[in-house]
Amino acid sequence: MKRWYLPAIAPSSKKRVDRQPRANAPRVPSVGHQNPRVLFTSPECRVVVLDLRSGERMGDHHVRERAVVQVLSGRVSIEAAAKTVECEAGTLVTFDPGERHALRGLEDARLLLMLAPWPAVGHNAASEAPHDQYLPVNATVEPIDDSR
């Protein structure tokens, strides 16, 4: 068993260079714009925590995997299929693979995102060499150590 206490996870990190290749690209602390923190990755799924600040927007996008988003804290608005809904802490939303959607922070929010299966067929660019995505050392948040 592995477990994490999600409210205690530090703010996310950012790659040093935009679009730097490889899952283990060097990262530095982010100022302002937040990026996902990977908690767990296996062939079945990837689980990440994402902080979205009030007013910050993740524009129209899609992923090749099924996406499940849980609002852990704060509030966000989510737009999909020409419909916009406001979601507060405790809300769970799912998106089909390829379904377009956008998010906007109505308050500072923390989201839990699960992508399954990971990575889906076509996730990596044709020009990108296959690489181990099961444990990206630069983005993993360590689980709680129960051995103490």
For each residue, the residues with C-beta under 8 A, 3 or more apart:
1: 146
2: 40 143
3: 143 144 146
4: 9 39 141 143 144
5: 8 9 144
6: 9 49 72 110 112
7: 72 73 110
8: 5
9: 4 5 6 37 39 49 141
10: 37 141
11: 29 30 34 51
12: 30 34 35 36 37 49 50 51
13: 27 28 29 30 35 37 138 139
14: 27 28 29 30 33 35
15: 18 19 20 25 26 27 35
16: 20 25 26 27 28
17: 20 25
18: 15
19: 15
20: 15 16 17 25 26
21: 25 128
22: 25 131
23: 131 132 133 136 138 139
24: 136 137 138
25: 15 16 17 20 21 22 138
26: 15 16 20 138
27: 13 14 15 16 138 139
28: 13 14 16
29: 11 13 14
30: 11 12 13 14 33 34 35
31:
32:
33: 14 30 56
34: 11 12 30 50 51 52 53 56
35: 12 13 14 15 30 50
36: 12 48 49 50 113 139
37: 9 10 12 13 48 49 50 139 141
38: 41 46 47 48 136 139 140 141
39: 4 9 47 48 49 140 141 143
40: 2 45 46 47
41: 38 45 46 47 118 133 134 135 136 140
42: 45 46 118 134
43: 117 118 134
44: 116 117 118
45: 40 41 42 114 115 116 117 118
46: 38 40 41 42 65 114 115 116 118 119 133
47: 38 39 40 41 112 113 114
48: 36 37 38 39 112 113 115
49: 6 9 12 36 37 39 72 110 111 112 113 141
50: 12 34 35 36 37 110 111 112 113
51: 11 12 34 108 109 110 111
52: 34 56 58 74 76 103 104 105 108 109 110 111
53: 34 56 105 108 109
54: 74 105 106 107 108 109
55: 104 105
56: 33 34 52 53 104 105
57: 102 103 104 105
58: 52 61 102 103 104
59: 102
60: 79 100 101 102
61: 58 100 101 102
62: 95 98 99 100 101
63: 67 95 97 98 115 120 123
64: 97 98 119 120 121 122 123
65: 46 97 115 116 117 118 119 120 123
66: 94 95 96 97 115 116
67: 63 94 95 99 101 113 114 115
68: 92 93 94 95 113 114 116
69: 78 92 93 94 95 103 111 112 113
70: 90 91 92 93 111 112
71: 74 75 76 87 88 89 90 91 92 93 109 110 111
72: 6 7 49 89 109 110 111 112
73: 7 89 108 109 110
74: 52 54 71 88 89 105 106 107 108 109 110
75: 71 86 87 88 89 105 106 107 109
76: 52 71 86 87 103 104 105 106 109 111
77: 84 85 86 87 103 104 106
78: 69 84 85 87 93 101 102 103
79: 60 82 83 84 101 102 103 104
80: 83 95 99 100 101 102
81: 99 100
82: 79
83: 79 80
84: 77 78 79
85: 77 78 93
86: 75 76 77 106
87: 71 75 76 77 78 91 93
88: 71 74 75 91
89: 71 72 73 74 75
90: 70 71
91: 70 71 87 88
92: 68 69 70 71
93: 68 69 70 71 78 85 87
94: 66 67 68 69
95: 62 63 66 67 68 69 80 99 101
96: 66 99
97: 63 64 65 66 120
98: 62 63 64
99: 62 67 80 81 95 96
100: 60 61 62 80 81
101: 60 61 62 67 78 79 80 95
102: 57 58 59 60 61 78 79 80
103: 52 57 58 69 76 77 78 79 111
104: 52 55 56 57 58 76 77 79
105: 52 53 54 55 56 57 74 75 76 108 109
106: 54 74 75 76 77 86 109
107: 54 74 75
108: 51 52 53 54 73 74 105
109: 51 52 53 54 71 72 73 74 75 76 105 106
110: 6 7 49 50 51 52 71 72 73 74
111: 49 50 51 52 69 70 71 72 76 103
112: 6 47 48 49 50 69 70 72
113: 36 47 48 49 50 67 68 69
114: 45 46 47 67 68
115: 45 46 48 63 65 66 67 118 119 120
116: 44 45 46 65 66 68
117: 43 44 45 65 120
118: 41 42 43 44 45 46 65 115 123 133
119: 46 64 65 115 123 124 133
120: 63 64 65 97 115 117 123
121: 64
122: 64
123: 63 64 65 118 119 120
124: 119 128 130
125: 128
126:
127:
128: 21 124 125 131
129:
130: 124
131: 22 23 128
132: 23 135
133: 23 41 46 118 119 136
134: 41 42 43
135: 41 132 140
136: 23 24 38 41 133 139 140
137: 24 140
138: 13 23 24 25 26 27
139: 13 23 27 36 37 38 136
140: 38 39 41 135 136 137
141: 4 9 10 37 38 39 49
142: 145
143: 2 3 4 39
144: 3 4 5
145: 142 148
146: 1 3
147:
148: 145
